[in-house]
Amino acid sequence: MKAEKKVIGKLNKCYALGMFAYDGKPHIVCAAEKQDPCYAFDLDGTKTDTLWEGPGGVMTVLQAPGDKPVLLATQKFYSPNDSAEAKIVYYTKEDGGWKCSVLCDLPFVHRFGIVEKNGRNWLIACTLKSAHAFKNDWTCPGRIWVAELPENILQYDADHQLKLEPLVSGLYKNHGFAVHQKEDGSTFAVVGTENGIWLCEPPAEEGGEWNCECILEEPASDVLYLDFDGDGERELFVLSPFHGDTVSVYKKKNGSFEKVWERDKKMPFIHAIYSGKINGKTVAFTGNRQEDMELIMISYEDGGYQVTVLDQGSGPANCMFFEDNGVYKLAAANRETDEIALYTLKEE
């Protein structure tokens, strides 16, 4: 597999990526870590819109469920040391422009997503910490927060906010987050923290309890939970420790997870992570922001895990895989070079 790279935009400290369907077609959305804009592109990489000029501090962008195009985003998370005013907002298109409304204030919110079960949607949000007294103070742990979403979230604003409830507390460096689908169509979240990886599944019935358990007591900066080797059982694809340098795969054996693979080469400040299917096989993408600043694809081939280097020297903060009319593509927010890139993946 090789990657044909196209730089589709320049954005200072570009960071968050998402897919957002509006005006009758899907768009790639890329937002910035600092006080900078958010741009939209078509799937060929042509810039189509500026959704906002600021503020930035965007760690996550995500389309809300429903018929009307609504884009959810974190706002004012500028760094782990400057995120006490962070919140989740939503954008709607009105009179040709984009209106920003507050969904909820949530200091130190970094990642969030939406999980679904039996027709009910839940917002699940992760705070990296809960307070700090000085730079790089990690003494106050973060939490996982949840709230059931009504069909219409447009009722919320700064004066009437969505109320969240704490699900799990005491989580240090609560950074990793991914939503995955089960065979029945429902979804769940996996959360990576300094004190382990948590699996969180919403209740089946109204008033029911969340299923929330620590499935691996190892530090994790980011995590995926998918079947990579094709045996019908999920493996944990783990980046560790927090903003660390190691890529590993854990497989459940005799009821507990054991490490079955680790990349020999270290990847300092590893950060970008995404998954997808190529020719029916699950693959993972990851990248790092220091030294070689690689973007790589990891696949299970011929009884082992294989690494394909797709790019070097760009420094991705996040990446996003998708298929466009039979063509495999990977968007990347290359934060360290301020470039928004689109890679077309082809067989060599």
Sequence and secondary structure as in RCSB ss.txt:
>XXXX:A:sequence
MKAEKKVIGKLNKCYALGMFAYDGKPHIVCAAEKQDPCYAFDLDGTKTDTLWEGPGGVMTVLQAPGDKPVLLATQ
KFYSPNDSAEAKIVYYTKEDGGWKCSVLCDLPFVHRFGIVEKNGRNWLIACTLKSAHAFKNDWTCPGRIWVAELP
ENILQYDADHQLKLEPLVSGLYKNHGFAVHQKEDGSTFAVVGTENGIWLCEPPAEEGGEWNCECILEEPASDVLY
LDFDGDGERELFVLSPFHGDTVSVYKKKNGSFEKVWERDKKMPFIHAIYSGKINGKTVAFTGNRQEDMELIMISY
EDGGYQVTVLDQGSGPANCMFFEDNGVYKLAAANRETDEIALYTLKEE
>XXXX:A:secstr
 EEEEEEEEE TTEEEEEEEEETTEEEEEEEESSS  EEEE TTS EEEEEES     S EEE SSSS  EEEEE
S  BTTB TT EEEEEEEETTEEEEEEEEE TTEEEEEEEEETTEEEEEEEES SB SSTT   B EEEEEEEE 
S GGG BTTB    EEEEEEETT  EEEEEE TTS EEEEEEETTEEEEEE  SSTT   EEEEEE S  SEEEE
E SSSSSS EEEEEETTTTSEEEEEEEETTEEEEEEE SS  TTEEEEEEEEETTEEEEEEEESSTT  EEEEEE
ETTEEEEEEEE SS  SEEEEEEETTEEEEEEEEGGGTEEEEEEEE  
